[in-house]
């Protein structure tokens, strides 16, 4: 199998899950992209790290972070180790929205996973794990 058909199927599945979960995620004042940004903020609190990790221009990330801050989902503070940078952290409301939004996506994926037998799900996970391994 060529890589392109596999890549397009992965892309279509990701997009379909996000689209199906969008109404549920929207109940928390977010769209699927903002939900993913919250998930990244949880692990990478600097805007520069977020931009690199997401492969997005820094101004785009900054604009999205400002919107999340205005919505009360994250707070910005000076980094005590480097006052030129800011740290972004989730507020309790942001953490709640992230957890709820994750639940929305997980439910949509579960709706699709039930189409697979237990053994097929285990094989899928094992194959994805192998594909995600770093090159030696």
C-alpha positions as semicolon CSV with decimal commas, in nm:
position;residue;x (nm);y (nm);z (nm)
1;X;0,000;0,000;0,000
2;X;0,129;0,341;-0,084
3;X;0,161;0,595;0,194
4;X;-0,068;0,857;0,041
5;X;-0,393;0,657;0,066
6;X;-0,316;0,579;0,430
7;X;-0,234;0,940;0,505
8;X;-0,557;1,063;0,345
9;X;-0,761;0,813;0,548
10;X;-0,597;0,923;0,873
11;X;-0,663;1,287;0,779
12;X;-1,027;1,215;0,690
13;X;-1,083;1,029;1,017
14;X;-0,933;1,312;1,221
15;X;-1,142;1,571;1,037
16;X;-1,460;1,363;1,068
17;X;-1,412;1,317;1,442
18;X;-1,351;1,690;1,490
19;X;-1,657;1,779;1,282
20;X;-1,880;1,530;1,464
21;X;-1,757;1,650;1,804
22;X;-1,777;2,021;1,718
23;X;-2,131;2,078;1,855
24;X;-2,041;1,911;2,185
25;X;-1,709;2,100;2,206
26;X;-1,894;2,421;2,119
27;X;-2,100;2,385;2,437
28;X;-1,780;2,481;2,620
29;X;-1,717;2,788;2,403
30;X;-1,452;2,621;2,191
31;X;-1,398;2,488;1,844
32;X;-1,191;2,172;1,785
33;X;-0,874;2,368;1,700
34;X;-0,898;2,571;2,020
35;X;-0,950;2,249;2,216
36;X;-0,627;2,111;2,073
37;X;-0,448;2,435;2,160
38;X;-0,567;2,400;2,520
39;X;-0,430;2,046;2,526
40;X;-0,094;2,173;2,403
41;X;-0,092;2,460;2,655
42;X;-0,132;2,200;2,928
43;X;0,207;2,049;2,831
44;X;0,394;2,339;2,668
45;X;0,329;2,667;2,844
46;X;0,532;2,900;2,616
47;X;0,391;3,052;2,296
48;X;0,712;2,979;2,105
49;X;0,699;2,612;2,204
50;X;0,336;2,595;2,097
51;X;0,406;2,751;1,758
52;X;0,693;2,509;1,691
53;X;0,499;2,205;1,809
54;X;0,190;2,295;1,608
55;X;0,389;2,411;1,304
56;X;0,200;2,739;1,302
57;X;0,321;3,097;1,268
58;X;0,382;3,261;1,605
59;X;0,132;3,544;1,536
60;X;-0,145;3,289;1,474
61;X;-0,071;3,114;1,802
62;X;-0,052;3,446;1,986
63;X;-0,392;3,552;1,847
64;X;-0,550;3,221;1,952
65;X;-0,394;3,243;2,298
66;X;-0,535;3,593;2,343
67;X;-0,881;3,466;2,255
68;X;-0,851;3,179;2,506
69;X;-0,724;3,425;2,768
70;X;-1,014;3,662;2,703
71;X;-1,254;3,369;2,740
72;X;-1,106;3,293;3,082
73;X;-0,967;2,954;2,981
74;X;-0,598;3,036;3,026
75;X;-0,393;3,292;3,216
76;X;-0,070;3,455;3,111
77;X;0,210;3,529;3,356
78;X;0,570;3,636;3,317
79;X;0,813;3,346;3,316
80;X;1,014;3,387;3,638
81;X;1,318;3,237;3,461
82;X;1,299;3,479;3,166
83;X;1,087;3,791;3,210
84;X;1,081;3,845;2,832
85;X;0,860;3,537;2,795
86;X;0,515;3,448;2,919
87;X;0,388;3,125;3,069
88;X;0,036;3,019;2,983
89;X;-0,159;2,796;3,217
90;X;-0,510;2,660;3,216
91;X;-0,759;2,813;3,452
92;X;-0,996;2,578;3,637
93;X;-1,255;2,668;3,373
94;X;-1,002;2,591;3,099
95;X;-0,918;2,255;3,255
96;X;-1,288;2,173;3,277
97;X;-1,342;2,269;2,912
98;X;-1,040;2,063;2,805
99;X;-1,158;1,753;2,991
100;X;-1,513;1,790;2,859
101;X;-1,390;1,850;2,504
102;X;-1,166;1,546;2,520
103;X;-1,470;1,349;2,629
104;X;-1,658;1,473;2,323
105;X;-1,382;1,351;2,090
106;X;-1,337;1,022;2,273
107;X;-1,709;0,947;2,243
108;X;-1,703;1,010;1,868
109;X;-1,401;0,780;1,832
110;X;-1,571;0,513;2,044
111;X;-1,870;0,531;1,809
112;X;-1,633;0,429;1,530
113;X;-1,423;0,180;1,724
114;X;-1,727;-0,036;1,800
115;X;-1,723;-0,124;1,430
116;X;-1,400;-0,318;1,496
117;X;-1,365;-0,646;1,679
118;X;-1,166;-0,642;2,004
119;X;-0,870;-0,807;1,829
120;X;-0,883;-0,551;1,547
121;X;-0,873;-0,263;1,797
122;X;-0,572;-0,417;1,971
123;X;-0,398;-0,465;1,636
124;X;-0,475;-0,106;1,534
125;X;-0,322;0,029;1,856
126;X;-0,014;-0,191;1,817
127;X;0,035;-0,084;1,456
128;X;-0,004;0,285;1,539
129;X;0,242;0,250;1,825
130;X;0,496;0,092;1,588
131;X;0,447;0,369;1,335
132;X;0,497;0,633;1,606
133;X;0,826;0,485;1,728
134;X;1,128;0,705;1,672
135;X;1,380;0,587;1,417
136;X;1,672;0,408;1,579
